Amino acid sequence: MDKLDKLLLTPTSFSTIIANTILEKGKSIESYLSDEELEGLLEGNTPEGMRRFLGIAFDKPASIIDYLPNNTLIAIDEIEQCQAHSDRWIDLSKSQWFDYDNKLPKIHDEFQSCLKVIDKFDCIYLSEIAEEKARIDTINADKLSVHNLQARPIPTTPQQFAKVAGILRGKREIYSGMTLEKYQSWLVSAQPSRTASLLQEHDCPVQFIPNNNDFRAIEKSHIQQTAVALKYSGLAELEGFILPTYRIVIVTDRELFGQQTLATSGYIRKRRRAASKKVDLNKLRPGDYVVHKHHGLGKFLNLETLIHREYLVVQYADGTLRVPADALDMLTRFRQTGKRPPELNKMAAASWSNTKTKVKKNIKKLAVDLLKIYAQRSKLEGYAYPPDNPWQQELEDSFPNQPTPDQLKATQDIKIDLESDRPMDRLVCGDVGFGKTEVAIRAIFKVISTANKQVAFLAPTTILTQQHYHTLKERFAPYPINVGLLNRFRTASEKKEIMQRLATGE
């Protein structure tokens, strides 16, 4: 665990802050509260509706605008709709204000007042319909200039790198009489160096710039009519577009590889209940089966109290046994697997003792067999995979989330195993949602990219095979890797084709 130097806990609402400020400043709000609410406030309990006293607690309540730095760019989307929404909110606040006989301070500003406040910032007014003059007056209307941001999609399909290269070079007509000659081309990708390599193979000049803030290098590339590739590691779904007015084209992984997003799928397996074997009196019900350490399997009947002491009454084939409630460590839960009720043991018989002896022998035999197997495996020589190549680092960098320390350690341990000449024998364990799939993806990619080996990814359910198939397709889309799916939803011809391609190494 990382050490925290400081931990700041904030209230879940403004009501607590307002109430504490009113009490600290000695403000009077008795006329607005009932006796019960006032008593609760003095005892530290916050009554409902404290936010209406914001103007009493603070002489000049702040808004989000007061926290913005001076270099903030404010975008107002559809100013007329903003005005209408503001008017409805002001009408609502006024009606509530009149309900309190006009005694509470007014804290809500009119929309035009808000426009005056943001006048000191640079502003952009967005609108779907271009108008010569806006129907709502802005503060600096005479300084406003209208810009046409109408965009057009890029007419291409995934995996057609030659076509994309031709479009970016301006050699293909994408719309009637329209090419991208002398356009500024931007490639936004989770695998920018791989993207640049693919387009360079088709004579399209592309420069990958690792630092997104290296504006001098970006400007130099555009002057030389070279497309700029930048790395994107976010979770948002991006789509490329063309801005004819500014002669700009943005290409994303969606146009190049068909990737929508590298975020993990929303499907999560249902977590199983904890399989604790301890007996919990609060959860134990009459008819439940339990296992006694010395007597074996029995059925719980009820809880009895004898001479101020509680006992669990457990039925066996030849009688009942009373187990003190403070000796629950002698009992464990019995997990029934079938519908047929299990056979109860006899307390006076030796069957339970024989069962324990037999299990101990089997466990000992299993341990000896495992030792022999591992001793034999240690003498074998396995395949030593080469070290990571540049593509490996690029794939790992394309992971949209921050890997956990456990993920990084598991990945590193697996790589050490793969690069060793000893046969690999490792089990990676983790709860649902803790990132096992990402560890597997990195290991799979190393095996394929460094040694050109095939990998089989097994999953216990059809749904999971489908989920992992789409995940692998998304992550491996920029690379020359084929991914196939074998499950019961595949037709016989599809299964035969996949098996043939596996046999030929395709």
C-alpha positions in Angstrom: 0.0 0.0 0.0 1.2 3.5 -0.8 1.8 5.8 2.2 -0.6 8.8 2.3 0.9 12.0 3.6 -2.5 13.7 3.9 -6.2 12.7 3.8 -8.9 15.3 3.4 -12.5 14.3 4.1 -15.1 16.7 2.8 -18.9 16.9 3.6 -21.3 15.1 1.2 -23.4 18.3 0.8 -23.3 22.0 1.3 -25.9 21.8 4.1 -23.4 20.9 6.8 -21.1 23.8 5.8 -24.0 26.3 5.8 -25.3 25.1 9.2 -21.8 25.3 10.8 -21.1 28.7 9.4 -24.5 30.0 10.6 -23.8 28.7 14.1 -20.2 30.0 14.1 -21.3 33.5 13.0 -24.3 33.6 15.4 -26.7 34.2 12.6 -30.4 34.0 13.4 -32.7 31.6 11.5 -35.1 30.7 14.3 -38.0 32.2 12.4 -37.6 29.8 9.6 -37.2 26.6 11.7 -39.6 24.7 13.9 -38.6 24.1 17.5 -37.7 20.5 16.7 -35.5 21.5 13.8 -33.8 24.2 15.8 -33.1 21.8 18.7 -31.6 19.3 16.2 -29.4 22.0 14.6 -28.0 23.0 18.0 -27.3 19.3 18.7 -25.3 19.0 15.5 -28.0 17.5 13.3 -28.5 19.3 9.9 -32.2 20.0 9.1 -33.6 19.6 5.6 -33.5 22.6 3.3 -30.4 24.3 4.7 -29.3 25.4 1.3 -31.9 28.1 1.2 -29.9 29.9 3.9 -26.8 30.2 1.8 -27.2 34.0 1.6 -27.4 34.3 5.4 -24.3 32.2 6.0 -22.2 34.0 3.4 -22.5 37.7 2.5 -21.4 37.1 -1.1 -21.8 33.4 -2.1 -19.3 32.3 -4.8 -20.1 30.5 -8.0 -17.9 28.2 -10.2 -16.8 31.2 -12.2 -15.0 32.6 -9.2 -12.7 29.6 -9.2 -11.7 29.7 -12.8 -8.2 31.0 -13.7 -7.9 34.0 -15.9 -6.7 32.0 -19.0 -9.9 29.9 -19.0 -11.7 29.4 -22.3 -15.5 29.3 -21.7 -17.7 27.6 -24.3 -21.4 28.3 -24.2 -23.4 25.8 -26.2 -26.7 27.1 -27.7 -26.9 30.4 -25.8 -30.7 30.7 -26.4 -31.3 27.4 -24.6 -29.0 28.5 -21.8 -31.1 31.7 -21.5 -34.4 29.7 -21.4 -33.1 27.3 -18.7 -31.8 30.2 -16.6 -35.1 32.0 -16.8 -37.0 28.9 -15.6 -34.5 28.5 -12.7 -34.9 32.2 -11.7 -38.7 31.9 -11.8 -38.5 28.9 -9.5 -36.2 30.6 -7.1 -38.4 33.7 -7.0 -41.5 31.6 -6.2 -39.7 30.0 -3.3 -38.4 33.4 -2.2 -41.9 34.8 -2.1 -42.9 31.8 0.1 -40.6 33.2 2.8 -42.1 36.7 2.7 -39.1 38.1 0.8 -37.0 37.9 3.9 -34.2 35.6 2.5 -31.4 37.2 0.6 -31.4 36.8 -3.2 -28.5 34.6 -4.3 -29.4 33.8 -8.0 -28.1 36.0 -10.8 -30.0 36.8 -14.0 -28.5 35.3 -17.2 -27.3 38.7 -18.5 -25.5 39.3 -15.2 -23.6 36.0 -15.7 -22.6 37.1 -19.2 -21.2 40.3 -17.7 -19.1 38.3 -15.2 -17.6 36.0 -17.9 -16.8 39.0 -20.1 -13.2 39.0 -18.8 -12.7 35.5 -20.2 -12.3 34.3 -23.8 -15.6 32.8 -24.9 -16.9 30.6 -27.6 -20.6 30.5 -28.5 -21.6 27.3 -30.2 -24.7 26.9 -32.3 -26.0 24.3 -34.8 -27.6 27.1 -36.9 -25.4 29.9 -38.2 -27.0 33.3 -37.9 -25.9 36.7 -38.9 -27.1 38.2 -35.6 -27.8 36.2 -32.4 -31.3 36.6 -31.0 -29.8 37.2 -27.5 -27.5 40.1 -27.0 -24.0 39.3 -25.8 -21.8 41.7 -24.0 -19.2 42.1 -26.8 -21.4 41.3 -29.7 -19.5 43.7 -31.9 -16.3 41.7 -31.3 -17.8 38.4 -32.2 -16.8 36.6 -35.4 -18.7 33.7 -36.9 -16.7 30.5 -37.7 -18.2 27.6 -39.6 -17.2 24.4 -37.8 -19.3 22.1 -40.1 -17.5 18.8 -40.3 -17.6 15.9 -42.7 -16.8 12.2 -42.1 -13.8 10.5 -43.6 -15.1 8.1 -46.3 -13.1 5.0 -45.5 -13.4 1.6 -43.9 -11.1 -0.1 -41.3 -7.9 -1.9 -42.4 -7.7 0.0 -45.7 -4.3 1.6 -45.1 -3.5 2.2 -48.7 -6.8 4.2 -49.2 -6.2 6.2 -46.0 -2.7 7.0 -47.2 -3.9 8.1 -50.6 -6.6 10.3 -49.0 -4.0 12.0 -46.6 -1.6 12.6 -49.5 -4.4 14.4 -51.4 -4.3 11.9 -54.2 -7.8 10.6 -53.8 -11.0 12.6 -54.4 -13.1 11.9 -51.3 -16.1 14.1 -52.2 -17.1 15.7 -55.5 -14.2 17.9 -56.4 -12.7 17.7 -52.9 -9.3 16.3 -51.9 -7.2 16.8 -48.8 -4.3 18.4 -50.6 -2.5 21.0 -48.4 -4.7 19.9 -45.4 -3.2 19.6 -41.9 -3.4 15.9 -41.1 -3.6 14.6 -37.5 -3.5 11.0 -36.4 -4.8 10.4 -32.9 -4.1 6.8 -32.0 -3.4 4.5 -29.0 -0.6 2.9 -31.1 0.9 5.9 -32.9 4.2 4.5 -33.9 2.5 1.4 -35.4 0.0 3.7 -37.2 2.8 5.8 -38.6 4.6 2.7 -39.9 1.6 1.3 -41.6 0.9 4.6 -43.5 4.6 5.1 -44.3 4.6 1.7 -46.1 2.1 3.3 -48.5 4.3 6.4 -49.1 2.3 8.6 -46.8 4.7 10.9 -44.8 3.9 10.6 -41.1 5.8 11.8 -38.1 5.1 10.4 -34.6 5.7 13.1 -32.0 5.8 11.6 -28.5 5.3 14.9 -26.7 1.9 16.3 -27.4 3.1 19.7 -26.3 6.0 19.9 -28.7 4.4 22.6 -30.7 7.5 23.5 -32.6 7.9 19.9 -34.0 4.2 19.8 -34.8 4.4 23.1 -36.7 7.5 22.0 -38.6 5.9 18.7 -39.7 2.8 20.5 -41.0 5.0 23.0 -42.9 6.6 20.0 -44.6 3.2 18.6 -45.4 3.8 15.7 -43.0 0.9 14.1 -41.0 1.4 14.3 -37.2 0.7 11.2 -35.1 -0.1 11.8 -31.4 -0.7 9.2 -28.7 -4.1 9.1 -27.1 -4.7 7.0 -23.9 -8.2 8.2 -22.8 -11.4 6.2 -22.6 -13.6 8.4 -24.8 -14.8 7.0 -28.1 -13.2 9.1 -30.8 -14.2 9.5 -34.5 -12.3 11.2 -37.2 -13.6 14.1 -39.2 -12.7 16.8 -41.8 -13.0 20.6 -41.2 -13.0 22.1 -44.7 -13.1 25.7 -43.4 -9.8 25.3 -41.6 -8.4 22.6 -43.9 -7.9 20.1 -41.0 -8.4 16.4 -41.0 -8.4 14.2 -37.9 -8.0 10.4 -38.3 -8.5 8.0 -35.3 -8.2 4.3 -34.6 -11.8 4.0 -35.6 -11.0 4.8 -39.2 -7.7 2.9 -39.3 -8.5 -0.3 -37.3 -12.2 -0.2 -36.5 -11.5 0.3 -32.8 -14.3 2.1 -30.9 -12.6 2.3 -27.6 -9.9 0.5 -25.7 -11.9 0.6 -22.5 -12.8 -2.8 -21.0 -16.2 -4.3 -21.6 -19.1 -3.5 -19.3 -19.8 -7.2 -18.8 -18.6 -8.5 -15.5 -19.2 -12.0 -14.2 -21.4 -12.3 -11.1 -19.2 -12.6 -8.1 -19.7 -15.8 -6.1 -20.5 -15.8 -2.5 -17.7 -16.3 -0.1 -17.3 -20.1 0.4 -16.5 -19.9 4.1 -16.6 -23.2 5.9 -17.2 -21.7 9.4 -20.5 -22.2 11.1 -22.4 -18.9 11.6 -25.2 -19.2 14.2 -27.0 -16.3 12.6 -27.2 -18.1 9.2 -27.6 -21.7 10.4 -31.1 -23.0 9.8 -32.7 -26.3 11.1 -32.1 -29.0 8.5 -28.6 -27.7 7.5 -25.8 -30.2 7.4 -22.7 -29.8 9.4 -19.5 -31.8 9.9 -18.1 -32.5 13.3 -14.4 -32.9 13.7 -14.7 -36.2 15.5 -18.1 -37.6 14.5 -18.5 -36.6 10.9 -21.6 -35.5 9.0 -24.8 -34.6 10.9 -27.9 -32.5 10.6 -28.5 -29.4 12.7 -31.9 -29.6 14.4 -32.2 -26.6 16.8 -30.5 -24.5 19.5 -31.2 -25.5 23.1 -30.4 -23.8 26.4 -29.4 -26.0 29.3 -28.3 -24.6 32.6 -27.6 -21.1 31.2 -25.5 -22.5 28.3 -26.5 -22.8 24.7 -26.0 -26.0 22.7 -26.4 -26.9 19.0 -28.4 -30.1 18.7 -27.0 -32.2 15.8 -28.7 -35.4 14.6 -26.7 -38.5 13.6 -27.7 -41.9 12.3 -27.5 -43.4 15.8 -28.6 -40.5 18.0 -28.2 -36.8 18.7 -25.2 -34.8 19.9 -25.2 -31.5 21.8 -22.3 -29.2 20.8 -21.7 -26.1 23.1 -22.2 -22.9 21.2 -18.8 -21.7 22.4 -17.1 -24.7 20.7 -18.2 -23.9 17.1 -14.6 -24.5 16.0 -15.5 -28.2 16.1 -18.1 -27.8 13.4 -17.8 -26.8 9.7 -20.4 -26.2 7.0 -21.2 -29.0 4.6 -21.6 -27.9 1.0 -24.1 -30.2 -0.7 -23.6 -30.7 -4.4 -26.5 -32.9 -5.4 -30.2 -33.0 -4.7 -30.1 -36.3 -2.9 -29.7 -35.9 0.9 -26.3 -37.1 2.1 -26.0 -40.1 4.4 -25.5 -39.3 8.1 -22.6 -40.8 10.0 -22.9 -42.9 13.1 -21.2 -41.5 16.2 -20.4 -45.0 17.5 -19.1 -46.4 14.2 -15.6 -46.1 12.8 -16.7 -45.0 9.4 -15.8 -41.3 9.9 -12.4 -42.2 11.3 -11.7 -44.5 8.3 -12.8 -41.7 5.9 -10.3 -39.3 7.5 -7.5 -41.9 7.4 -8.3 -42.6 3.7 -8.3 -38.9 2.8 -5.0 -38.3 4.6 -3.4 -41.1 2.6 -4.8 -39.7 -0.7 -3.5 -36.2 0.1 -0.1 -37.7 1.0 0.0 -39.6 -2.3 -1.1 -36.5 -4.2 1.7 -34.5 -2.6 4.3 -37.2 -3.5 3.0 -37.4 -7.1 3.3 -33.6 -7.5 6.8 -33.6 -6.2 7.8 -36.3 -8.7 6.1 -34.3 -11.6 7.9 -31.1 -10.6 11.2 -32.9 -10.3 10.8 -34.3 -13.8 9.7 -30.9 -15.2 12.7 -29.2 -13.6 15.0 -31.4 -15.8 13.2 -30.5 -19.0 14.3 -27.8 -21.3 11.6 -25.3 -22.6 11.5 -22.6 -25.2 13.2 -19.3 -24.2 11.3 -16.4 -25.8 13.3 -13.3 -26.9 13.1 -10.1 -24.9 10.4 -7.5 -25.5 10.4 -5.7 -28.8 9.2 -2.1 -29.4 5.7 -3.3 -30.3 5.3 -4.8 -26.8 5.9 -1.5 -25.1 3.5 0.2 -27.5 0.8 -2.3 -26.8 1.2 -2.0 -23.1 1.1 1.8 -23.3 -2.2 1.6 -25.2 -3.9 0.2 -22.1 -6.3 3.0 -21.2 -6.1 2.5 -17.4 -3.3 2.8 -15.0 -2.0 -0.7 -14.3 -2.0 -1.7 -10.7 1.3 -2.8 -8.9 0.0 -6.4 -8.8 -0.7 -6.3 -12.6 2.8 -5.0 -13.3 4.4 -7.6 -11.0 2.4 -10.5 -12.5 3.3 -9.4 -16.0 7.0 -9.1 -15.1 7.0 -12.5 -13.5 5.4 -14.1 -16.6 7.9 -12.4 -18.9 10.8 -13.8 -16.7 9.2 -17.3 -17.0 8.8 -17.0 -20.8 12.4 -15.8 -21.3 13.7 -18.7 -19.2 14.6 -22.1 -20.8 12.6 -23.9 -18.1 9.0 -25.0 -18.8 6.6 -22.4 -17.6 4.3 -23.4 -14.7 2.5 -20.4 -13.3 -1.1 -19.7 -12.1 -2.3 -16.0 -11.9 -5.1 -15.6 -9.4 -7.3 -12.6 -8.9 -10.9 -11.5 -8.1 -13.4 -10.4 -10.8 -12.4 -7.0 -12.2 -8.9 -6.9 -10.9 -7.2 -7.0 -14.4 -6.3 -10.6 -15.1 -7.3 -10.2 -18.8 -4.9 -7.4 -19.3 -2.0 -9.6 -17.9 -3.0 -12.4 -20.3 -3.2 -10.0 -23.3 0.4 -8.8 -22.6 1.7 -12.4 -22.3 -0.2 -13.5 -25.5 1.2 -10.6 -27.4 4.8 -11.3 -26.3 4.5 -14.9 -27.4 3.1 -14.0 -30.8 5.2 -10.9 -31.6 8.6 -12.1 -30.4 8.5 -15.8 -31.5 5.6 -16.0 -34.1 3.9 -18.7 -32.0 0.2 -19.5 -31.8 -1.8 -19.1 -28.6 -5.0 -20.8 -27.4 -7.1 -18.7 -25.0 -9.6 -20.9 -23.2 -12.7 -19.6 -21.3 -15.3 -21.5 -19.3 -18.5 -20.0 -20.9 -19.7 -19.1 -24.3 -20.3 -15.5 -23.2 -16.8 -15.1 -21.9 -15.3 -16.5 -25.2 -17.3 -13.8 -27.1 -16.2 -11.1 -24.7 -12.5 -12.1 -24.8 -12.7 -12.4 -28.6 -13.8 -8.8 -29.0 -11.3 -7.6 -26.5 -8.4 -9.3 -28.3 -9.7 -8.0 -31.7 -9.7 -4.5 -30.4 -6.3 -4.6 -28.7 -4.6 -6.4 -31.6 -6.2 -4.5 -34.4 -3.2 -2.4 -35.3 -0.9 -5.4 -35.6 -0.6 -8.3 -38.1 -2.3 -10.8 -35.8 -5.3 -13.0 -36.7 -7.8 -13.8 -33.9 -10.4 -16.6 -34.3 -13.3 -17.8 -32.2 -14.3 -21.4 -31.6 -17.6 -21.9 -29.6 -20.9 -23.6 -30.1 -22.3 -20.6 -32.0 -19.8 -21.2 -34.9 -21.1 -23.3 -37.8 -19.3 -26.5 -38.8 -17.8 -24.8 -41.9 -16.5 -21.9 -39.8 -14.9 -24.4 -37.3 -13.3 -26.4 -40.1 -11.8 -23.2 -41.6 -10.4 -22.1 -38.3 -8.9 -25.5 -37.6 -7.3 -25.5 -41.1 -5.8 -22.1 -40.6 -4.4 -23.2 -37.2 -2.8 -26.2 -38.9 -1.2 -24.1 -41.6 -0.1 -21.4 -39.1 -2.3 -18.6 -40.5 
